[in-house]
Amino acid sequence: MDSTPPPPHAPQPSPAPPPPGWENPAVRADRRLVELLQELRVLQTGVQIVFAFLLGVAFTPRFTELSDAQQNVYVATLLLTVLASAVLATPVALHRGLYRHPGKSRIVTVSARIAQAGLLLLACALTGAVLLVLDVVLGAAVAVPVTGLVALVFATLWFVLPWAVRRATAHDDRP
């Protein structure tokens, strides 16, 4: 049996890979920021579509036939959409403005909170758009309760459900 050591230039066995799910804090912050920015890209498309719809509404011949209340809903919804767009783009601006900044985990935390505020604004804007359209098409008697249900769905799916899942899994150690 040959007991000569391998030549010094021979590839050395690589160390065992870390266990699944293990990340150091810097890698975790990078991954979380990339995930958040991807999610925001999807949301921005929806905001842009709603904004385009709202811009087009003002230039239709029927716009002048809207009641004062309907025009107020329109203006509020338009402004909520613009604010949602600005707030949802803020994490992207933070990422660009603080590129290679050492406090990435803090940037992720702040960006996630900003994204939650953007979701709230977007839910309000979409609810306002539903109210406006249903009021014009079906009248206020139908529009108000249906819009209330839409608002309840947004609140449940976007805010209550994540809170409930987070609370139910609080004992998990997973990042």
N, C-alpha and C positions, 0 to 999 in steps of 0.2 A: 504494500500500500504506500502511496506517495504522500508524504506529509509536508511537502514544500508549500509555503504560503503563496497565495496568488500574487501576481505582479502588482506593484503599487498603482498602476494605471487601470487596473481591472475595476469594473463597476462594483461598488459596495452595495450590500442589500439596504434597501430603504427602510427607515423606521416604520413601525406599525402605524397605520393611519389612525387619527383620533376617532373616538367612538362616534356613532351617528348622532347628529344633533349638537355636537360640541362646536362652539365658536368662541373665539376670544372677543372681548368687547368691541374692538375696532372693526373686526369683520362683521359682527352682528349689526353694528350701527350702519355700516356700508350697505349691507343687505336690506335692512329695514328702510333706509332712505330710498334705495332703488325701487323697492316694492311700492312705497308710498308715491313716488313720482310716476310710476306706471299706472297706479290707480287714478291719480289725478289727471293723467292724459285721457283716460276713458271719460271721466266726468266732464272735462273741458269740452269735449265734442258735444255732449248733451246740452251743456250751457250755451254753446254757440248756436245750436239748432233752435233752442227756445228764443234766444236773443234775435236771431234772424226772423223767426216767426213774428215776434213782437214788433220788430221794426217794420215789417211788411204790413201789419195791421193798420198802422197809423196812416198809411198811404192808400188805403182802399176807399172807395166812394162811400161805403156804409159807416166809416169811422165817425163821420159828423153826426150820424143818427144815434150814436151811443148816448145814453143818459149821463148826467154829471157823475153819478155814482160809478157807472161802468168806466168812464174815462179816468176816474180816480183809481179804480182797481187796475186799469191798464198802466197808468203812470207808476203806481206802487210796484207792480209786477216787473215793469221794465227796469226800474231802479234796483229792485232786489236781484234781478238777473245780472245787471252790471256789477253789483257788489259781490255776488257769488262768484262771478268770473275773476274779479280782482283778488278776492280772498283765496280762491282755489289755486290761483297762479302764484300766490305769495311763497309757498314752499319751494317752488322752482326758482324764484328770485333769491330766496335765502341760500339755496344750494349753489347758485351761480355766484352770489356775492360773497359767500363764505367758503368758496372752493379751497380745498386743502387746509381748512381750518382745523385745528386739533380737537375742538369740542364737538365732534360730529354727533355724539349721542345726545347732546343737548339740542342740537339743530333738529334731530329726528323728533325729539319730544315736543319741541315748540311747533314744528311743522305738522305733527299729528293733531295737535290741539287746534291749529289754524284750519286744518282740513275739516275737522269736526264743525267748526263755525261755518265754513264754506258749505258743508252739507246741510246745515240748518237753513242758511240763506237760500240754497238751491231748492230745498223742500218747500220753503215759503214761496219762492218764485213759481215753481211748478204748480203749487196749489192755487196761487193767484191766477195763473193762466187757465187752469181748469175752471175756476170760478167765472172768469170773464167769458170764456167760450160757452159754458153751460148757461150762463145768464142770458147771453145773446140768443142762443139756440132754443133753450127750453124755458127760460124765465127764472126769476129769483126763487120762486117757491120750490123748484126742483134743484136749482144750482147750489143753494146754501147747504142743504143736508148732504147732498152727494159730495160737495167739496169738503165738508166736515169729515166724511168717511175717508176721503183721499188723504186729508191731513193726518187722520188717525193711523192709516196704513203707513205713511212715511214715518211718523213718530214711532210706531211699533217696530218696523223693519230696520230703520236706520239708527235708532237710539235705544229703545227698550230691549230689543233682542240682543244686540252686542253687550249691553250692560248685564243682562241676565246670564248670557253665556260666560262672560268674564267672572261674574259672581259664582256661578256654578263650578267653574274650573279654577277657582282661586287657589286651591290646594296643589295644583299641578306646578311643577318646576320648569316647565317648558318655556323657552324664550319666545 
